[in-house]
Amino acid sequence: MGKILGTYLLPHPPIIVPDIGKGEEAKTANTIRTIKQVAEDISKKKPTTIVLVTPHGPLFRDAISISNIENLEGSFEKFGAGNIKLSFKNNLTLVKDIISRASKKDIVTAAVDEEFANDYNLDLNLDHGALVPLYFINNEYKNFKLIHITYGLLSPVEIYKFGMSIKEAVENSDENVVFIASGDLSHKLTKGAPAGYNIRGKEFDEELVKLLEKGDIEEIMKLDLKLAEAAGECGLRSIMMMCGVLDGYKTLSEVLSYEGPFGVGYCVCVFDILDKSDKHKRLDKIIKNKDEMIASVRKMEDEFVQLARESLEYYVKNKKIIDIPKNISEKLINNKAGVFVSIKKNGKLRGCIGTIAPTEDNIAKEIVKNAIKAGIEDPRFYPVDEDELDDLIYSVDILKEPEPINSIDQLDVSKYGVIVRSGHRSGLLLPNIEGVDTPEQQVAIALQKAGISPSEGYIMERFEVERHY
């Protein structure tokens, strides 16, 4: 019978590799020290296989990818250190069983082999999210096979279930396994951070590090995905998969280090497994927590958001447009306005379509039309399926009259949306969007949406919205 020997959260900044950092790695001394400590611990445990999940391999919105080739190889050539190359044998037997068990839990897995990579134009080489932790581990211990997984943009429950599939496959094998959750925390801790600054980055990191220190898996699984998106992190889903691997185990966690010297949060954490325990089978509680969260959101919906949700739900189930409810307020019946309906799933955008100016007789009809279009016709996404409806979160923006502006200095991303126009082309970006922190970003995205080059002549308008959650 196989065994999970331990699980670790490790960051992956290439700059901590000396040949890349060239002295700058000294600013991450605590991170390097504790990663080396983890590598020594893994060497003592002597795993036959290391399972690693990364954010930076082949990433899919609706599936988890897992490398399905015999040899897993990569180098730091992209970071100016092509002399550092790593190569590992894949544990294809265990890969096959993980995929099979995940399928029984209705989790879609993309088995990435040469043919699949060619069809989807994917890179089969190991990404830096895998290479950085493995560089330090490989310096201490080499006698292991590797399984390389890239999380998908799935729900926390699905990610957790996939982690459970890994645990079950390991326990059904003869392998002794260490699990590595590769991921960095907020990329927006300081004004000089590579992804820009967001005040909520520090909030996210402090909350997550506190929960890791406590080993509070249920609370980690409940973390606000909107907060995570604002923080610009890449590690939460790796951690959630690690939580699934630990389902049914009593554990002891320790945060070995946390620092953010380049405006990015690096956390090194270990979860030691103490014993098996039915008391620590958490899936049912995690599902219950998710259902309670959705129910709480539904309870707080006003009539704007409720109408948007019911419009899409009715259309998906019946392929018909809903009648306007008779008890709708006069505000929605007696007024016209442009309306945008935004839909999110698992904290990520699932659809957004709207109108700058009114096209229907009233706001209610505008909401109905744009809610259906956001769920069915947004060209960036597949149409919403019926089995997704319970997981969708809606917001409705009622647009106020746009006004022309002469300078980007007249914009405030938290207060005003922007419209850019050049000839017949136009692009719009709503205000107060997570991840859009400056007017320059706002205008650049609107220009991109319109297909207008920044070097072209264009005019700008700003507008306010009445936002309903």
C-alpha positions as CSV (number, residue, x, y, z in Angstrom):
1,M,0.0,0.0,0.0
2,G,1.3,3.4,-1.0
3,K,1.8,6.4,1.3
4,I,1.7,10.1,1.3
5,L,4.9,11.0,3.2
6,G,4.2,14.8,3.4
7,T,3.1,17.8,1.5
8,Y,4.8,21.2,1.0
9,L,4.0,24.7,-0.3
10,L,7.0,26.1,-2.2
11,P,7.3,29.4,-4.2
12,H,8.9,29.5,-7.6
13,P,10.7,32.8,-8.4
14,P,13.5,32.0,-10.8
15,I,15.6,34.8,-9.2
16,I,16.3,32.5,-6.2
17,V,18.4,30.3,-8.4
18,P,21.9,31.7,-8.1
19,D,22.8,31.5,-11.8
20,I,19.7,33.7,-12.5
21,G,19.7,36.0,-9.5
22,K,23.4,36.8,-9.8
23,G,23.4,38.2,-6.3
24,E,19.8,39.5,-6.2
25,E,18.8,36.2,-4.6
26,A,20.4,37.4,-1.4
27,K,17.2,39.5,-0.9
28,T,15.3,36.2,-0.6
29,A,17.6,34.6,2.0
30,N,14.8,33.3,4.2
31,T,13.0,31.7,1.3
32,I,16.2,30.0,0.0
33,R,17.1,28.8,3.5
34,T,13.7,27.2,4.1
35,I,13.4,25.7,0.6
36,K,16.8,24.0,1.2
37,Q,15.4,22.8,4.6
38,V,12.5,21.3,2.7
39,A,14.8,19.6,0.2
40,E,16.8,18.1,3.0
41,D,13.6,16.8,4.6
42,I,12.4,15.3,1.4
43,S,15.8,13.6,1.0
44,K,15.4,12.0,4.4
45,K,11.9,10.8,3.5
46,K,13.2,9.2,0.2
47,P,10.0,9.3,-1.9
48,T,9.8,7.1,-4.9
49,T,7.6,9.7,-6.7
50,I,7.1,13.4,-6.3
51,V,3.7,14.8,-7.4
52,L,3.9,18.5,-8.2
53,V,1.2,20.9,-9.2
54,T,2.1,24.2,-10.8
55,P,0.1,27.3,-12.1
56,H,2.4,27.7,-15.2
57,G,2.1,24.6,-17.3
58,P,-0.7,24.0,-19.8
59,L,-3.6,25.9,-18.2
60,F,-7.2,25.2,-19.1
61,R,-10.4,26.9,-17.9
62,D,-12.4,23.6,-17.6
63,A,-9.8,20.9,-17.0
64,I,-6.7,20.0,-15.0
65,S,-3.7,19.0,-17.2
66,I,-1.2,16.3,-16.4
67,S,1.9,15.5,-18.4
68,N,1.5,12.1,-20.1
69,I,5.0,11.6,-21.6
70,E,7.8,9.3,-20.5
71,N,10.4,11.9,-19.8
72,L,9.8,15.3,-18.2
73,E,12.5,17.8,-19.0
74,G,13.2,21.5,-18.8
75,S,15.8,24.2,-18.5
76,F,16.2,27.8,-17.3
77,E,17.1,29.0,-20.8
78,K,14.3,31.6,-20.8
79,F,15.9,33.1,-17.7
80,G,19.4,33.2,-19.1
81,A,20.6,30.0,-17.5
82,G,20.2,27.4,-20.2
83,N,23.1,25.5,-18.7
84,I,20.8,24.3,-15.9
85,K,18.8,21.4,-17.2
86,L,16.6,18.9,-15.3
87,S,15.2,15.6,-16.4
88,F,12.9,13.1,-14.7
89,K,11.1,9.9,-15.5
90,N,7.3,10.2,-15.4
91,N,5.3,7.8,-13.3
92,L,2.9,6.9,-16.0
93,T,1.2,4.1,-14.1
94,L,0.2,6.5,-11.3
95,V,-0.8,9.1,-13.8
96,K,-3.2,6.7,-15.4
97,D,-4.8,5.8,-12.1
98,I,-5.1,9.5,-11.1
99,I,-6.9,10.3,-14.3
100,S,-9.2,7.4,-13.9
101,R,-10.2,8.3,-10.3
102,A,-10.6,11.9,-11.2
103,S,-13.0,11.0,-14.1
104,K,-15.2,9.0,-11.6
105,K,-15.5,12.3,-9.7
106,D,-16.5,14.1,-12.9
107,I,-13.2,16.0,-13.0
108,V,-12.0,16.5,-16.6
109,T,-8.3,15.8,-17.0
110,A,-6.2,16.7,-20.1
111,A,-3.5,14.1,-20.5
112,V,-0.9,16.1,-22.3
113,D,1.2,13.9,-24.7
114,E,3.0,14.8,-27.9
115,E,-0.2,14.6,-30.0
116,F,-2.2,16.6,-27.6
117,A,0.5,19.2,-27.3
118,N,0.8,19.5,-31.1
119,D,-3.0,19.9,-31.5
120,Y,-3.2,22.7,-28.9
121,N,0.2,24.3,-29.5
122,L,1.4,23.5,-26.0
123,D,5.0,23.4,-24.6
124,L,5.9,20.0,-23.2
125,N,8.9,21.3,-21.3
126,L,8.7,21.7,-17.6
127,D,7.7,25.3,-16.6
128,H,9.4,27.4,-14.0
129,G,6.7,26.7,-11.5
130,A,8.0,23.1,-11.5
131,L,11.7,23.8,-12.3
132,V,12.4,26.2,-9.4
133,P,11.3,23.8,-6.5
134,L,12.8,20.8,-8.3
135,Y,16.1,22.6,-8.7
136,F,16.6,22.7,-5.0
137,I,15.2,19.2,-4.3
138,N,17.3,17.7,-7.1
139,N,20.4,19.2,-5.4
140,E,19.7,17.0,-2.4
141,Y,17.9,14.0,-3.7
142,K,17.6,12.5,-7.2
143,N,16.1,9.0,-6.9
144,F,12.5,9.7,-7.7
145,K,10.0,9.8,-10.5
146,L,7.9,12.9,-11.2
147,I,4.3,13.6,-11.9
148,H,3.7,17.1,-13.4
149,I,0.2,18.6,-13.0
150,T,-1.2,22.1,-13.9
151,Y,-4.3,23.1,-12.1
152,G,-7.2,24.3,-14.1
153,L,-9.5,27.3,-13.4
154,L,-12.0,24.9,-11.7
155,S,-14.0,25.4,-8.6
156,P,-12.4,24.9,-5.2
157,V,-14.5,21.7,-4.7
158,E,-13.3,20.3,-8.0
159,I,-9.7,21.1,-7.2
160,Y,-10.1,19.5,-3.8
161,K,-11.7,16.3,-5.4
162,F,-8.7,16.1,-7.8
163,G,-6.4,16.2,-4.8
164,M,-8.4,13.3,-3.2
165,S,-8.0,11.4,-6.5
166,I,-4.2,11.8,-6.1
167,K,-4.3,10.5,-2.5
168,E,-6.5,7.5,-3.5
169,A,-4.3,6.6,-6.4
170,V,-1.2,6.8,-4.2
171,E,-2.7,4.6,-1.5
172,N,-3.7,2.1,-4.1
173,S,-0.1,1.9,-5.4
174,D,3.2,0.8,-4.0
175,E,4.6,4.3,-4.1
176,N,5.9,6.6,-1.3
177,V,4.9,10.1,-2.4
178,V,5.7,13.7,-1.6
179,F,3.3,16.3,-2.8
180,I,4.5,19.8,-3.8
181,A,2.1,22.7,-4.2
182,S,4.0,25.2,-6.2
183,G,2.8,28.8,-6.0
184,D,3.5,32.4,-5.1
185,L,1.1,34.5,-3.1
186,S,0.2,38.1,-4.0
187,H,2.1,39.7,-6.9
188,K,0.8,43.1,-5.9
189,L,2.3,43.8,-2.4
190,T,4.1,47.1,-3.2
191,K,4.0,49.9,-5.7
192,G,7.0,48.6,-7.5
193,A,5.6,45.0,-7.8
194,P,5.7,43.5,-11.4
195,A,1.9,43.2,-11.5
196,G,1.3,46.7,-10.0
197,Y,0.0,47.4,-6.5
198,N,-3.2,46.5,-4.8
199,I,-3.8,47.2,-1.2
200,R,-5.7,43.9,-0.9
201,G,-2.5,41.9,-1.7
202,K,-1.2,42.3,1.8
203,E,-4.7,41.4,3.2
204,F,-4.8,38.2,1.2
205,D,-1.2,37.1,2.1
206,E,-1.8,37.8,5.8
207,E,-5.0,35.8,5.9
208,L,-3.6,32.8,3.9
209,V,-0.4,32.6,5.9
210,K,-2.4,32.7,9.1
211,L,-4.6,29.8,7.9
212,L,-1.6,27.8,6.8
213,E,0.0,28.3,10.2
214,K,-3.1,27.0,11.9
215,G,-3.5,24.2,9.3
216,D,-7.2,25.2,8.9
217,I,-8.0,23.5,5.7
218,E,-11.8,24.2,5.8
219,E,-11.1,27.9,6.1
220,I,-8.5,27.8,3.3
221,M,-11.1,26.3,1.1
222,K,-13.5,29.1,2.0
223,L,-11.1,31.9,1.0
224,D,-12.7,34.7,-1.0
225,L,-11.8,34.1,-4.7
226,K,-12.5,37.8,-5.4
227,L,-9.8,38.7,-2.8
228,A,-7.5,36.2,-4.4
229,E,-8.1,37.8,-7.8
230,A,-7.5,41.3,-6.5
231,A,-4.2,40.1,-4.9
232,G,-2.9,38.7,-8.2
233,E,-1.8,35.4,-6.7
234,C,-0.9,32.1,-8.4
235,G,-0.8,29.7,-5.5
236,L,-4.2,29.3,-4.0
237,R,-5.4,26.5,-6.3
238,S,-2.2,24.6,-5.8
239,I,-2.8,24.9,-2.0
240,M,-6.4,23.7,-2.4
241,M,-5.3,20.7,-4.4
242,M,-2.8,20.0,-1.5
243,C,-5.7,20.2,0.9
244,G,-7.5,17.5,-1.1
245,V,-4.4,15.3,-0.9
246,L,-4.7,15.6,2.9
247,D,-8.3,14.7,3.1
248,G,-8.8,12.1,5.8
249,Y,-5.4,12.8,7.5
250,K,-4.6,14.4,10.8
251,T,-1.8,16.9,10.1
252,L,0.6,19.3,11.7
253,S,1.4,22.4,9.7
254,E,4.3,24.9,10.0
255,V,5.0,28.0,8.0
256,L,8.8,28.0,7.7
257,S,9.1,31.4,6.1
258,Y,7.2,34.3,4.4
259,E,8.7,37.3,2.7
260,G,7.9,39.7,-0.2
261,P,11.1,41.4,-1.2
262,F,10.2,42.1,-4.8
263,G,6.5,42.9,-4.1
264,V,5.6,39.2,-4.5
265,G,4.7,37.0,-1.5
266,Y,6.9,33.9,-1.1
267,C,5.7,31.3,1.5
268,V,7.3,28.0,2.4
269,C,5.0,25.7,4.4
270,V,5.0,22.1,5.4
271,F,2.1,19.8,6.4
272,D,3.3,16.7,8.2
273,I,0.9,13.8,8.2
274,L,0.3,12.4,11.7
275,D,-2.3,9.7,11.2
276,K,-5.4,8.7,9.2
277,S,-8.6,10.0,10.7
278,D,-12.2,9.8,9.5
279,K,-12.8,13.0,11.5
280,H,-10.6,14.8,9.0
281,K,-12.6,13.7,5.9
282,R,-13.7,17.2,4.9
283,L,-15.3,17.0,1.5
284,D,-19.0,17.0,2.7
285,K,-18.3,20.0,5.0
286,I,-16.5,21.9,2.1
287,I,-19.4,21.3,-0.2
288,K,-21.8,22.4,2.5
289,N,-19.8,25.6,3.1
290,K,-19.9,26.3,-0.7
291,D,-23.7,25.8,-0.8
292,E,-24.2,28.1,2.2
293,M,-22.0,30.8,0.5
294,I,-24.1,30.7,-2.7
295,A,-27.3,30.7,-0.7
296,S,-26.1,33.8,1.2
297,V,-25.3,35.6,-2.1
298,R,-28.8,34.7,-3.5
299,K,-30.4,36.0,-0.3
300,M,-28.7,39.4,-0.8
301,E,-29.7,39.8,-4.5
302,D,-31.8,42.9,-5.3
303,E,-34.4,42.8,-8.1
304,F,-31.8,43.9,-10.7
305,V,-29.5,40.9,-10.0
306,Q,-32.4,38.5,-9.4
307,L,-33.9,39.4,-12.8
308,A,-30.6,38.8,-14.5
309,R,-30.1,35.5,-12.9
310,E,-33.6,34.2,-13.5
311,S,-33.5,35.4,-17.1
312,L,-30.4,33.2,-17.9
313,E,-31.6,30.3,-15.8
314,Y,-35.0,30.3,-17.6
315,Y,-33.4,30.5,-21.0
316,V,-30.9,27.8,-20.4
317,K,-33.5,25.4,-19.0
318,N,-36.4,26.3,-21.5
319,K,-34.7,27.9,-24.5
320,K,-37.3,30.7,-24.1
321,I,-37.1,34.3,-22.9
322,I,-38.7,34.9,-19.5
323,D,-41.7,37.2,-19.1
324,I,-41.0,40.3,-17.1
325,P,-42.3,39.6,-13.6
326,K,-45.5,41.4,-12.7
327,N,-44.2,42.6,-9.3
328,I,-41.1,44.3,-10.8
329,S,-40.6,47.9,-9.5
330,E,-41.5,51.0,-11.6
331,K,-37.9,52.0,-11.7
332,L,-37.1,49.1,-14.0
333,I,-40.2,49.6,-16.1
334,N,-40.4,53.4,-16.5
335,N,-36.7,54.0,-17.2
336,K,-34.3,53.3,-20.0
337,A,-30.5,52.9,-19.8
338,G,-27.5,51.0,-21.1
339,V,-27.0,47.9,-19.0
340,F,-24.0,45.5,-18.5
341,V,-24.5,42.1,-17.0
342,S,-21.4,40.3,-15.6
343,I,-21.3,36.7,-14.6
344,K,-18.5,35.1,-12.6
345,K,-17.8,31.4,-11.7
346,N,-15.3,30.5,-9.1
347,G,-14.1,34.1,-8.9
348,K,-13.3,34.2,-12.6
349,L,-15.3,36.0,-15.4
350,R,-17.7,33.6,-17.1
351,G,-19.4,36.2,-19.4
352,C,-20.0,39.9,-19.7
353,I,-22.1,41.7,-22.3
354,G,-23.9,45.0,-22.3
355,T,-25.1,48.0,-24.1
356,I,-23.7,51.5,-23.9
357,A,-27.0,53.1,-24.7
358,P,-30.6,51.6,-24.3
359,T,-31.8,49.3,-27.0
360,E,-35.0,48.1,-25.3
361,D,-38.2,49.8,-24.0
362,N,-37.0,49.7,-20.4
363,I,-34.3,48.6,-18.0
364,A,-36.0,45.4,-17.2
365,K,-36.0,44.2,-20.8
366,E,-32.4,45.5,-21.2
367,I,-31.3,43.3,-18.2
368,V,-33.1,40.2,-19.6
369,K,-31.5,40.5,-23.1
370,N,-28.0,41.2,-21.8
371,A,-28.1,38.5,-19.1
372,I,-28.9,35.9,-21.8
373,K,-26.3,37.2,-24.1
374,A,-23.6,37.3,-21.3
375,G,-24.3,33.6,-20.6
376,I,-24.8,32.3,-24.1
377,E,-23.2,34.7,-26.7
378,D,-20.0,36.0,-25.1
379,P,-17.4,34.9,-27.8
380,R,-14.7,34.4,-25.1
381,F,-16.6,31.5,-23.5
382,Y,-18.6,28.4,-24.2
383,P,-22.4,28.9,-23.6
384,V,-23.4,28.3,-20.0
385,D,-24.6,24.8,-19.2
386,E,-27.5,24.0,-16.9
387,D,-25.2,22.2,-14.5
388,E,-23.2,25.5,-14.0
389,L,-26.2,27.6,-13.0
390,D,-26.0,27.0,-9.3
391,D,-22.3,28.2,-9.2
392,L,-22.8,31.5,-11.0
393,I,-22.6,35.0,-9.4
394,Y,-24.1,38.0,-11.2
395,S,-23.7,41.7,-11.1
396,V,-25.7,44.4,-13.1
397,D,-24.3,47.8,-14.0
398,I,-26.8,50.5,-15.0
399,L,-24.8,53.0,-17.1
400,K,-25.3,56.8,-16.6
401,E,-24.9,59.2,-19.5
402,P,-21.3,59.3,-20.8
403,E,-19.4,62.6,-21.0
404,P,-16.5,63.5,-23.2
405,I,-13.0,64.0,-21.6
406,N,-9.9,65.6,-22.9
407,S,-7.3,63.9,-20.7
408,I,-6.6,60.6,-19.1
409,D,-6.1,62.6,-15.9
410,Q,-9.9,63.0,-15.8
411,L,-10.4,59.3,-15.1
412,D,-10.6,57.5,-11.8
413,V,-10.8,53.8,-12.2
414,S,-12.8,53.3,-9.0
415,K,-15.5,55.9,-10.0
416,Y,-15.6,56.1,-13.8
417,G,-15.8,53.6,-16.7
418,V,-14.2,54.6,-20.0
419,I,-15.3,54.5,-23.6
420,V,-12.8,54.9,-26.5
421,R,-13.9,55.6,-30.1
422,S,-12.2,55.9,-33.4
423,G,-14.4,55.9,-36.5
424,H,-16.9,53.1,-36.2
425,R,-14.9,51.2,-33.6
426,S,-15.5,51.6,-29.9
427,G,-14.5,49.9,-26.7
428,L,-15.8,50.1,-23.1
429,L,-14.4,49.2,-19.8
430,L,-16.5,49.3,-16.6
431,P,-15.2,51.1,-13.5
432,N,-13.9,49.4,-10.3
433,I,-12.7,46.2,-11.9
434,E,-10.4,43.9,-9.9
435,G,-6.9,44.0,-11.4
436,V,-7.4,47.3,-13.2
437,D,-5.6,49.8,-10.9
438,T,-4.7,52.8,-13.1
439,P,-6.4,54.9,-15.8
440,E,-3.6,53.9,-18.2
441,Q,-4.5,50.2,-17.7
442,Q,-8.1,51.0,-18.1
443,V,-7.7,52.9,-21.4
444,A,-5.2,50.3,-22.8
445,I,-7.7,47.5,-22.2
446,A,-10.6,49.5,-23.8
447,L,-8.4,50.2,-26.8
448,Q,-7.5,46.6,-27.1
449,K,-11.2,45.6,-27.0
450,A,-12.0,48.1,-29.7
451,G,-9.1,47.0,-31.9
452,I,-7.7,50.6,-31.8
453,S,-4.0,51.1,-31.8
454,P,-2.7,53.5,-29.0
455,S,-0.9,55.4,-31.8
456,E,-4.1,56.1,-33.6
457,G,-6.3,59.2,-32.9
458,Y,-9.2,58.4,-30.6
459,I,-11.6,60.2,-28.4
460,M,-12.5,59.2,-24.8
461,E,-15.7,59.4,-22.7
462,R,-16.2,58.7,-19.1
463,F,-19.3,57.4,-17.3
464,E,-20.5,56.4,-13.9
465,V,-22.6,53.3,-13.1
466,E,-25.1,52.2,-10.6
467,R,-23.8,48.7,-9.6
468,H,-26.0,46.0,-8.3
469,Y,-24.5,42.8,-6.7
